[in-house]
Amino acid sequence: MPSDKAHEATMPYTPAGKQAMDSHKSGFGVNIAPIAEINDPFDNCDPIGFPRIILFNLRAVQIVQTPKQVLMLYQNTRTFRTIWLDRELPKPAEITEPRWFGYSVGKWTDPTTLVVTTTGLDESTWIDNVGRPHSDQLVVEETYHRVDQFNIDLTVKITDPVMYTQPWYPLKNFRLGMNSDDFDIREMICAVSQQALFNQLLKNTTDAG
């Protein structure tokens, strides 16, 4: 979902969702703020979390399949997710440990379509770069549809009755193209010392301007 005034006006926030969104000061979009006021947890190298990792300039991802799992290996922060194919999602009462990347279960709805549902997400993360919020009741549904030998379409649905009055789609039929067999995912890691230096240099540049 783009972050301009026109698109933001269509967001189905609840009062709690609008209040949370207004409290988030980002470096991008409608909530952009001066460097000193940004409160984006990722700027301090907290884990980017899910679904933000697929909504923040989705970088390279390698997909590894086993009989019981699909592993998503991400360039961004050099991290991974496990999507289980042989089990059900834990019930809310069973989730005593919210996770940055949640608990994910996938089901093949046909030979070319995998639908993944994720719950149990740590509510301190942001949904996207703009700062759209979520609660511990967030459910993310991803649909990966193989269009042909070289392309997959990705659709993402957000459902969170605490923050939003209805489901919404940050991505619809987003095209993923296949890289060559020898493609090597870059190392892209948020290092606290380097992030602090970057923020200071940026602040100095802003102050000088």
C-alpha positions in Angstrom: 0.0 0.0 0.0 1.6 3.3 -1.0 2.0 6.0 1.6 0.5 9.2 0.2 -2.4 11.2 1.5 -4.8 9.7 -1.1 -4.0 6.1 -0.2 -3.8 6.8 3.6 -7.3 8.2 3.5 -8.6 4.8 2.4 -6.9 2.9 5.3 -9.6 1.3 7.5 -8.2 2.3 10.9 -10.1 1.8 14.1 -9.7 4.6 16.6 -7.0 2.6 18.3 -5.3 2.0 15.0 -5.4 5.7 14.0 -4.0 6.7 17.4 -1.1 4.1 17.1 -0.4 5.2 13.5 -0.2 8.9 14.5 2.3 8.0 17.3 4.7 6.4 14.8 7.2 8.8 13.4 8.9 7.3 10.3 11.6 8.3 7.8 9.2 7.8 4.9 5.7 8.6 3.8 2.8 10.5 5.5 4.4 10.2 8.9 7.9 11.4 7.9 9.6 13.2 10.7 12.9 14.9 11.4 15.8 12.5 12.2 15.7 13.3 15.9 12.0 12.5 16.2 11.9 9.2 14.3 10.9 6.3 16.6 11.1 3.4 14.1 12.3 0.4 16.0 14.2 -0.9 13.0 16.3 2.3 13.1 17.8 0.9 16.3 18.4 -2.5 14.7 15.5 -4.2 16.4 14.5 -7.1 14.2 12.5 -5.9 11.2 9.9 -8.6 11.8 7.1 -9.9 9.7 5.3 -8.8 7.5 7.5 -5.8 7.2 10.4 -7.9 5.8 8.3 -8.5 2.7 6.8 -5.0 2.5 10.1 -3.0 2.9 11.6 -2.9 -0.6 11.3 -6.7 -0.8 14.8 -7.8 -1.5 16.2 -11.1 -2.8 14.7 -14.2 -1.2 15.7 -17.8 -1.7 12.9 -20.4 -1.3 13.9 -23.9 0.0 11.4 -26.7 0.1 11.4 -29.9 2.1 8.6 -32.4 2.6 7.5 -30.7 5.8 8.7 -27.1 5.4 9.2 -24.1 3.2 12.1 -22.0 4.2 12.3 -18.3 3.2 15.9 -17.1 3.3 15.9 -13.3 3.1 18.6 -10.9 2.0 17.2 -8.2 4.2 18.8 -8.7 7.7 20.1 -12.1 6.5 17.3 -13.9 8.3 14.9 -16.7 7.6 11.3 -17.9 8.2 10.0 -21.4 8.6 6.6 -22.2 7.0 5.3 -25.5 8.3 3.3 -27.7 5.9 2.5 -30.6 8.3 0.7 -28.9 11.2 -1.9 -26.4 12.3 -1.4 -23.0 13.7 -1.1 -22.8 17.5 -4.3 -21.5 19.2 -4.1 -18.0 20.7 -4.0 -19.4 24.2 -1.0 -21.6 23.3 1.1 -18.7 22.2 3.1 -17.7 25.2 6.0 -16.4 23.3 5.1 -13.8 20.5 7.7 -13.9 17.8 9.3 -11.2 15.6 8.4 -13.4 12.6 5.4 -15.2 14.1 4.2 -18.8 13.6 3.6 -19.7 9.9 1.6 -22.6 8.4 1.2 -23.2 4.7 -1.4 -25.1 2.7 -1.2 -26.0 -1.0 -4.7 -25.1 -2.5 -3.6 -26.4 -5.9 -0.3 -27.5 -7.5 0.7 -23.9 -8.2 -0.7 -22.0 -5.2 0.6 -21.9 -1.6 -1.4 -20.0 1.0 0.5 -19.1 4.2 -1.1 -17.9 7.4 1.0 -16.3 10.1 0.0 -15.4 13.7 1.6 -14.9 17.1 3.5 -11.7 16.0 5.3 -9.4 18.4 3.2 -6.2 18.4 6.2 -3.9 18.8 7.1 -4.3 15.1 5.6 -2.1 12.4 3.7 -3.6 9.4 5.6 -1.5 6.9 8.1 1.3 6.5 5.4 3.9 7.0 4.7 2.7 10.5 1.3 1.1 10.1 0.6 -0.6 13.4 -0.7 -4.0 14.5 -1.8 -5.7 17.7 -1.2 -9.2 18.9 -4.3 -10.2 17.0 -2.7 -9.6 13.6 -3.2 -12.4 11.0 -1.2 -12.2 7.8 -2.2 -14.3 4.8 0.3 -14.7 1.9 -0.7 -16.3 -1.4 2.2 -17.4 -3.6 0.9 -18.4 -7.0 3.3 -19.8 -9.6 2.4 -18.1 -12.9 4.9 -19.9 -15.1 8.4 -21.4 -14.9 10.0 -18.1 -14.0 7.5 -16.0 -12.1 5.5 -16.1 -8.9 2.7 -13.6 -7.9 2.5 -12.7 -4.2 -0.6 -11.3 -2.6 -0.6 -10.2 1.1 -3.7 -9.7 3.2 -3.7 -8.0 6.7 -6.4 -8.8 9.2 -6.3 -7.2 12.7 -9.6 -6.3 14.3 -7.9 -4.2 17.0 -6.3 -1.8 14.5 -8.4 -2.1 11.4 -12.1 -2.3 10.7 -11.7 -4.7 7.8 -8.9 -6.6 6.1 -6.7 -4.7 3.6 -4.0 -5.7 1.0 -0.6 -4.1 1.1 0.4 -6.2 -2.0 -1.8 -7.7 -4.7 -0.3 -9.9 -7.4 3.2 -8.6 -6.8 5.5 -10.2 -9.4 8.5 -12.2 -8.2 11.0 -13.1 -10.9 13.5 -16.0 -10.7 17.2 -15.3 -10.5 19.8 -17.5 -12.1 21.0 -20.7 -10.4 24.3 -19.1 -9.4 22.7 -16.0 -7.8 24.3 -15.3 -4.4 22.2 -13.4 -1.8 24.1 -10.4 -0.5 24.9 -9.9 3.2 22.6 -7.1 4.3 22.7 -6.8 8.1 21.6 -4.1 10.5 24.7 -3.4 12.6 24.1 -1.3 15.7 27.4 0.6 15.4 27.0 1.3 11.7 23.4 2.4 12.1 24.3 4.8 14.9 27.1 6.3 12.7 24.7 6.6 9.7 22.1 8.3 11.9 24.7 10.7 13.3 26.1 11.6 9.9 22.6 12.1 8.5 21.7 14.3 11.5 24.9 16.4 11.0 24.0 16.9 7.4 20.5 17.9 8.3 21.7 20.3 11.0 24.2 21.8 8.6 21.5 22.4 6.0 
